[in-house]
Amino acid sequence: MAADTIAAVATPPGIGGVGILRVSGPCVLRIAEEILGRTPEPRHATFAVFREADGDFIDEGIALYFPAPKSFTGEHVLELQGHGGPVVMDLLLRRCLQLGARLARPGEFSERAFLNGKLDLAQAEAIADLIEGSTALAVRLAGRSLQGAFSRRIDALIERLIQVRVYVEATLDFPDEEIDLLTDSSVLADLTRLIDATGEILAEAYQGQAIREGLAVVIAGLPNVGKSSLLNALSGDETAIVTDIPGTTRDLLKVDVQVDGLPIRIVDTAGMRDSHDPVEQEGVRRARDALTQADLVLWVYDAQIGADEATQASFPPGVPVTRVRNKIDLLGESPRIAELDQGPEIALSLREHQGLDLLRAHLKDRAGFAAGQEGAFIARRRHVDALTRGQRHLETALANLEGQLGAELVAEELQLAQQTLGEITGRFTPDDLLGRIFSSFCIGK
């Protein structure tokens, strides 16, 4: 249990019907006695008057007391629910600070819950994801992670890994038992199944990450090829001005949309061409900057004119590009999607609204997203990275086993795999990573 007591306003800044102050730590009982005049009955809503040191009235409302260890943080916790005025909340917070509490850091309540064994790290992160969820699906999956769905999958995977490690370590610790690891087909089979299971969870984690973070899509191309029309078609609104005059779009237009629950941030950019107009030049510069931040570039071109290879050659290296062949209705072509040497290409007509279903399906595919998948969970980039590295260690262990390179090398890779997978739930998480994770939380959570 931490030696100090923390306090913070848990409701957003501003005026509201209710404001909540949260306190956690060893000084909670003394703070309750001083502010309320008594200790509230544990886990019961108690009406009380909140008072200053001299007995002056601050507010009145509900007090909730949760004694350790049966609380969110595992420590004594006091919640004061009063009227949601910023001055009222500030007076209550100052009173708690006068009584020995200190202002909580962002995410410190959740951090203490993790450190006191009330949550694992994946569950703690799910709290922030639940608060920040941008779609109903993201909120549902964050709820599943908070309830332990993701953690149970990882724990089960690690348990299977430990069973393989036990057998491998036995060959090193008891060489006289004549256990021939390198010719034991059961170890090969177990390790192969373990790699497959890791791959299945990794695929779900990719989807969970896509649902949480969304897809950053930048629309680029020459002037008057249909970029703004594409933005309007995907957003379902007349967000961008569409005219026959080249250079209508001068600045970046950003719109958040959902495709079957997948959040997508779409950025429409100025047409990429040389111009003497300083405003248009700045628009092109901003367009090129946006390309460097894209998960996917939709490069739109006029089917009657053909693709300008020089334009794509000027894109930042390593940015995935999908060609969008617009205005196919003028050539009598049908919508299609094709995989070319230069990458995927979607032929469509924005004017006739043909082929947009192909584009939406392609966007989901690029994000590794499959709508309606049951049993999924929310995931973060670091989870995907840990699963990827863990799978790589398992594959190296299998290669060492098949190549008969020695049980020591197999054991080392299995140990690294367990340590890497343990980072997800916090079993082997460095302190600096904990600091980065919890500092991104809101204050009071």
C-alpha positions, 0 to 999 in steps of 0.5 A: 500500500502506498505511503501517501494519499492522493486526491483528484476531481474525477468529473470533467472540468466545467459546470454539471449537475454532479461533481465527484472528488476521489481520495485514496490512501491511508489518510482517508479516514482522517479526511472523512472525519474532518470534512464529514464529521464522521466515517461513513458506513462502508459501501453505503451511500451516506448523505453528508454536509462537507465543511471547511476547517472552521465548520463553514459550509462547502457543499452537501451531497453523497459520501461513499467509503470503501475500506481497503482492500475491497476498493478500486485501488486496493487502498482506503477510498473516499468519494464525495459527490457534490454539486458540479460547480468548478468552484465547489470542486476546487474548495473540496479538493483544497480541503483534502490537500490541507488534510494531507493528501496530494494532487493525483497524477494522471492515471494514478488511481488506475496505476495503484489498482494495478500495483495492488493487484486489483487489475492487470495492465491490460485491464487498466489500459482498457479503462482508458480505452472505455472512456475514450472509445469513439464508437459503440463497438470500441466501447463494447470491446474495451468492456470485454478487455476490462472484464479480463477477456484479453488477459485470460487469453494471454494467461492461457497462452503463457500457461501452455508455454510454461508447460513446454518450458518445464519439459525443455528445462528438465532435459537441461537440469536432469541430463541423466534421465535420458530425455531426448528433446531433439527427437521428441515429436510431442515437443515439436507438436506442442510448440507448433500448436503454441505458435498457431495459437499466438497467431490467432490472438495476434490476428484478433489483436490487430482487429482490436487495435484497428477498432481502437485507433482507427485508420488514417486515410489521406486522399491525394491526387492531381486537381479535379480528379474527384478527391473532394467527391470521394470525401463526401461519398465516404462521409455521407455529407457535403463536407467539401466544396465540389466544382469544376474549377481546379484548386478549389481545396486549399487546406486539409479537410478532416472528417471522422467516419465509421465503416461497420464500426471501424473508425476512419479519419479521412483527410482531403488534400489540395491537388498536387500541382505546381502553382504560383499562388502562395496559398495553393503552394501552402496547401500542397506543402500541407498535403505532403506533410499529411502523407507522412502520417497516413496509414493508407493513401487513396491516390485518385486519378481520372480514368480518361487521362490515366495515372500520373506515375510522377505523382506517386513517385513523389510520395514518401517511401513506405506509405501504402498506396491504393489507386482509385480509378475514378470516372469509369462511367465515362468509359463504360467500365464496371467497378472492380478491384485489382491487384497490380504490380504497383499495388491495389487499384479500385475502379469506380464512379463517384458521380454514379456512386458505383464501386463504393462498396468495394472501396469500403471493403478494401478499407476494412481489409487494410485495417485487418478489420472484420465486422461482427467478430465475436469474442474480440477485445480492444488492443493497443499497438504495444500489445500487437508488438509484444505478440509479434515479438513473442511469436518470433521467439517461438518460431526461432525456438521451433527452428532451433529444435528442428535444426537440432541446435541444442536444448539450451538455445530452445530454452532461451527462446522460450524464456524470452517468449514468456517474458515478452508475452508477460509484458501485456498483462504486466508480469514483466513490464519495465517501470518506464513503460508503466510511466508512459502508459498511465501518464496518458490517462485522465486525472482522477482515473 
